[in-house]
Amino acid sequence: MTEPDEDIEMLAAEYVLGTLDAAAAADLAARARTDPAVQAAIAAWEERLTPLSRVGGPVTPPDMVWRRVARSAGLVRPFVQQPGLLARVWRNVVVWRCAAGVGFAAAAVLAGVFWAGGPRSAGPVAALVPAGSSAAAYVAEVRPDGRLLLVALRPVPVAAGKDLELWALPAGATKPVPLGVLPGEGRSVAPVRVPAEGTQLMISLEPAGGSPTGAPTGPVLYAGVLGNGG
Amino acid sequence: MYDAEAPRLYGMALRITRQPSLADDAVHDAFLQVWQRADRFDPRRGTAEAWLTGLVRYRAIDLVRKRVREVIDDSVPEEADPAPGALDAMLATAAGEALHRCLSALEERQREVIVLAFVDGKTHAELADQLAAPLGTVKSWIRRGLMALKACLDS
């Protein structure tokens, strides 16, 4: 089915405007998947009309929406429930996808846009990954008040009689600073200030209650470096 | 992202669906798509903002058109016409300024149908009804308006 350019242009414009009926819209969406010209026409119209999305005025979504997204995306519920937390987790998940090399370019671009667009500057973030794997187990974020937020992306089982302990190794330092034992299922906010940029975060397996020596005694299971996400 | 993007997207979805539960669904579904299909986003084709806006809008429109209109919740009041000055919200960005300028250059009816269609997610029939104009006339306002917009924006 070949149509003159102006017809494709008009169909794409009305598709983006939302005035095509459901059948015609589904048709065009299907064609866009195989026809780069249709795809490009739609993308160009999305670009042209997107500023209109501000006209209705912003409305803060209920935190429940983010909880649902996190649940659907297979993330565990975070340890601390508070408004906006899941949004930050989500933002970190974008970083996590970067770290995992999944959709790298797209995720990097998204992260860049979202960071650049935020009225509040987001703190450095880290994805903590197990040795030999690319799938993050935790994401960490330095919050505006300087505290470190750590969230597990999936349940991390710990053997009886053992605990996981979080450590920070600032850039250039040789001795890790203990940040505390992770509670229960390993999700925690460490109420401490850490030098942010370039600091390596580590989670080691320790005897119950944490390292008796003030330095890691067990294997480091997860590690990542705080950076600015781009 | 939450601070900058979610309120804009949620406000937009709420305006289209007029039901918080459907707006929740639209935003949820769109973000899940971002999560599952980030690799489909191609920065050469457009900005992430436009891509994400599209995902939320198409989902919101899809959801609301599947619903029977009678079940619509009254908790979000129907707004008649775009309030005077409502378009000024676009002036926040350079792209928005250009669109604002080009919309202002359109004939009033053309501008009105395009804004109502985008912002409120109205169909041809709903626009014809609301503006008490024949369907064919509404379609023609939309097409001419869109073509004039394109010429203005691309110039």
Contacts between the chains, C-beta under 8 A, distances in Angstrom:
chain1	res1	chain2	res2	distance
A	9	B	150	7.5
A	10	B	143	6.2
A	10	B	146	7.2
A	10	B	147	7.7
A	13	B	146	4.4
A	13	B	147	8.0
A	13	B	150	7.2
A	14	B	142	7.0
A	14	B	143	7.8
A	14	B	146	7.3
A	16	B	54	7.0
A	17	B	114	6.7
A	17	B	117	4.9
A	17	B	118	5.7
A	17	B	142	7.0
A	17	B	146	7.0
A	18	B	57	6.6
A	18	B	58	7.8
A	18	B	61	4.9
A	18	B	117	5.8
A	18	B	118	6.6
A	18	B	121	5.4
A	18	B	122	7.9
A	18	B	123	8.0
A	19	B	117	5.1
A	19	B	122	7.7
A	19	B	123	6.3
A	19	B	124	5.6
A	19	B	127	7.9
A	19	B	142	6.1
A	21	B	123	7.5
A	22	B	62	7.6
A	22	B	65	6.4
A	25	B	58	7.9
A	39	B	45	7.0
A	40	B	45	6.5
A	42	B	54	8.0
A	43	B	45	4.1
A	43	B	46	4.3
A	43	B	50	7.3
A	43	B	51	7.9
A	44	B	46	7.4
A	46	B	46	6.0
A	46	B	50	4.3
A	46	B	51	7.0
A	46	B	53	6.8
A	46	B	54	4.7
A	47	B	46	4.8
A	47	B	47	6.6
A	47	B	50	4.8
A	47	B	95	7.5
A	48	B	99	6.8
A	48	B	149	6.9
A	48	B	150	7.1
A	48	B	153	5.4
A	49	B	99	7.3
A	49	B	118	5.9
A	50	B	47	7.7
A	50	B	49	6.1
A	50	B	50	4.4
A	50	B	53	4.7
A	50	B	54	7.9
A	50	B	95	7.3
A	51	B	90	4.4
A	51	B	93	6.2
A	51	B	95	5.4
A	51	B	96	3.4
A	51	B	99	4.6
A	51	B	100	7.4
A	52	B	90	6.7
A	52	B	99	6.9
A	52	B	115	6.8
A	52	B	118	4.5
A	52	B	119	6.1
A	53	B	8	6.0
A	53	B	9	7.3
A	53	B	12	4.6
A	53	B	53	4.9
A	53	B	57	7.3
A	53	B	118	7.9
A	54	B	8	6.0
A	54	B	89	4.4
A	54	B	90	5.4
A	54	B	92	6.4
A	54	B	96	6.6
A	55	B	82	6.5
A	55	B	86	5.3
A	55	B	87	6.0
A	55	B	89	5.3
A	55	B	90	6.5
A	55	B	115	6.9
A	55	B	118	7.9
A	55	B	119	4.9
A	56	B	11	4.9
A	56	B	12	5.5
A	56	B	14	7.3
A	56	B	15	3.6
A	56	B	119	5.6
A	57	B	11	5.3
A	57	B	89	6.4
A	58	B	7	3.5
A	58	B	8	5.2
A	58	B	10	7.5
A	58	B	11	4.6
A	59	B	7	5.9
A	59	B	10	5.1
A	59	B	11	3.9
A	59	B	14	5.4
A	60	B	6	7.4
A	60	B	7	5.0
A	60	B	10	7.0
A	61	B	6	5.4
A	61	B	7	7.1
A	61	B	10	3.9
A	61	B	23	7.6
A	61	B	24	7.1
A	61	B	27	5.9
A	62	B	20	7.7
A	62	B	24	7.0
A	64	B	24	7.0
A	65	B	6	8.0
A	65	B	10	7.4
A	65	B	24	5.1
A	65	B	27	5.4
A	65	B	28	5.6
A	66	B	2	7.5
A	68	B	24	7.4
A	68	B	28	4.9
A	69	B	28	5.5
A	69	B	31	4.7
A	69	B	32	6.1
A	69	B	35	7.4
A	72	B	28	7.0
A	72	B	32	5.1
A	73	B	32	6.3
A	73	B	35	4.7
A	73	B	36	7.9
A	84	B	2	5.9
A	87	B	1	6.7
A	87	B	2	2.9
A	87	B	3	7.8
A	87	B	6	6.5
A	88	B	2	6.9
A	90	B	1	6.7
A	90	B	2	7.2
A	90	B	31	7.2
A	91	B	1	5.1
A	91	B	2	7.0
A	93	B	35	7.2
A	94	B	1	7.6
A	94	B	38	7.9
A	97	B	38	6.2
A	102	B	38	7.4
A	102	B	39	7.2
A	103	B	38	3.7
A	103	B	39	3.8
A	103	B	41	7.6
A	105	B	43	6.8
A	106	B	38	4.2
A	106	B	39	5.6
A	106	B	40	7.4
A	106	B	41	4.0
A	106	B	42	7.7
A	106	B	43	7.3
A	107	B	38	5.2
A	109	B	41	7.1
A	109	B	43	4.7
A	109	B	48	5.7
A	110	B	1	8.0
A	110	B	34	7.2
A	110	B	38	6.7
A	110	B	41	7.0
A	110	B	48	4.9
A	113	B	47	6.9
A	113	B	48	4.3
A	113	B	49	6.3
A	114	B	1	3.6
A	114	B	4	6.7
A	114	B	5	6.3
A	114	B	48	7.7
A	117	B	1	7.5
A	117	B	4	3.8
A	117	B	5	6.5
A	117	B	49	7.5
A	118	B	1	7.0
A	118	B	2	8.0
A	118	B	3	4.6
A	118	B	4	4.7
A	119	B	3	5.4
A	119	B	4	6.4
A	120	B	3	5.7
